[in-house]
Amino acid sequence: MDSPELDLNDIPLTTIDGNATTFGEYAGKAVMVVNVASRCGNTPQYAGLEKLYEQYSDRGFTVLGFPCNQFMFQEPGSAADIKEFCSGTYGVTFPMFDKVHVNGRHQHPLFQKLTQTRDARGAAGKVEWNFEKFLISPDGAVQRFRPGVQPDAPEIIEAIERALPAA
């Protein structure tokens, strides 16, 4: 999955509070990267993602939320608006990041790498919609779940259980 040009751990990220970090901050964990939006039919998935985070975070799992306004402008707010909405409406405590492009010419480097991963149907390429999920295991293996797959779906729970770092 990783290419010699750019290891996932080297990819720069900016938190929703404007702090610079890298994906390497989450090395050794099972990480679910999700492009999120506040005004989408899938927005209630925030609750399921938070539940996963709460259930598995003490076992080396995290969810990383990346707001994206590329799908029918369903994430128009500022970082402060997004943060307030997520915590106030869904009790989100998992790490959130600055708004990114997940497709196209300005695609964030993390999504450039992750979209190379094939989904259950064998299709790679563009993110289809808000709440597409990428589960990265500590060894760098990636599984892709399209937006319609709910956070509590058996295939996601099984994948997380397999991806958790050894105790």
PENORUR-V422577 format. One record per residue. RES is the residue in three letters. SS is DSSP state (H for helix, E for strand, L for the rest). OMEGA is omega as a letter, one per 30 degrees, with the letter a starting at -180 (* if undefined). Layout:
BEGIN
<<RES;SS;OMEGA> <RES;SS;OMEGA>>
END
This chain:
BEGIN
<<MET;L;a> <ASP;L;l> <SER;L;a> <PRO;L;a> <GLU;L;a> <LEU;L;l> <ASP;L;l> <LEU;H;a> <ASN;H;a> <ASP;H;a> <ILE;L;l> <PRO;E;l> <LEU;E;l> <THR;E;a> <THR;E;l> <ILE;L;l> <ASP;L;l> <GLY;L;l> <ASN;L;l> <ALA;E;l> <THR;E;l> <THR;E;l> <PHE;H;l> <GLY;H;l> <GLU;H;a> <TYR;H;l> <ALA;L;l> <GLY;L;l> <LYS;L;l> <ALA;E;a> <VAL;E;l> <MET;E;l> <VAL;E;a> <VAL;E;l> <ASN;E;a> <VAL;E;l> <ALA;L;a> <SER;L;a> <ARG;L;a> <CYS;L;l> <GLY;L;l> <ASN;L;a> <THR;L;l> <PRO;L;l> <GLN;H;l> <TYR;H;a> <ALA;H;l> <GLY;H;l> <LEU;H;l> <GLU;H;l> <LYS;H;l> <LEU;H;a> <TYR;H;a> <GLU;H;a> <GLN;H;a> <TYR;H;a> <SER;H;l> <ASP;H;l> <ARG;H;l> <GLY;L;l> <PHE;E;l> <THR;E;l> <VAL;E;l> <LEU;E;a> <GLY;E;a> <PHE;E;l> <PRO;E;a> <CYS;L;a> <ASN;L;a> <GLN;L;a> <PHE;L;a> <MET;L;l> <PHE;L;a> <GLN;L;l> <GLU;L;a> <PRO;L;a> <GLY;L;l> <SER;L;l> <ALA;H;l> <ALA;H;l> <ASP;H;a> <ILE;H;a> <LYS;H;a> <GLU;H;l> <PHE;H;a> <CYS;H;a> <SER;H;a> <GLY;H;a> <THR;H;a> <TYR;H;l> <GLY;L;a> <VAL;L;l> <THR;L;l> <PHE;L;a> <PRO;E;l> <MET;E;a> <PHE;E;l> <ASP;L;l> <LYS;L;a> <VAL;L;l> <HIS;L;l> <VAL;L;l> <ASN;L;l> <GLY;L;a> <ARG;L;a> <HIS;L;a> <GLN;L;l> <HIS;L;a> <PRO;H;l> <LEU;H;a> <PHE;H;l> <GLN;H;a> <LYS;H;a> <LEU;H;a> <THR;L;l> <GLN;L;a> <THR;L;l> <ARG;L;l> <ASP;L;a> <ALA;L;l> <ARG;L;a> <GLY;L;a> <ALA;L;l> <ALA;L;l> <GLY;L;a> <LYS;L;l> <VAL;L;a> <GLU;L;a> <TRP;L;l> <ASN;L;l> <PHE;L;l> <GLU;L;a> <LYS;E;l> <PHE;E;l> <LEU;E;a> <ILE;E;l> <SER;L;a> <PRO;L;l> <ASP;L;l> <GLY;L;l> <ALA;L;a> <VAL;E;l> <GLN;E;a> <ARG;E;l> <PHE;E;a> <ARG;L;a> <PRO;L;a> <GLY;L;l> <VAL;L;a> <GLN;L;a> <PRO;L;a> <ASP;L;l> <ALA;L;a> <PRO;H;a> <GLU;H;l> <ILE;H;l> <ILE;H;l> <GLU;H;a> <ALA;H;l> <ILE;H;a> <GLU;H;l> <ARG;H;a> <ALA;H;a> <LEU;L;l> <PRO;L;l> <ALA;L;a> <ALA;L;*>>
END
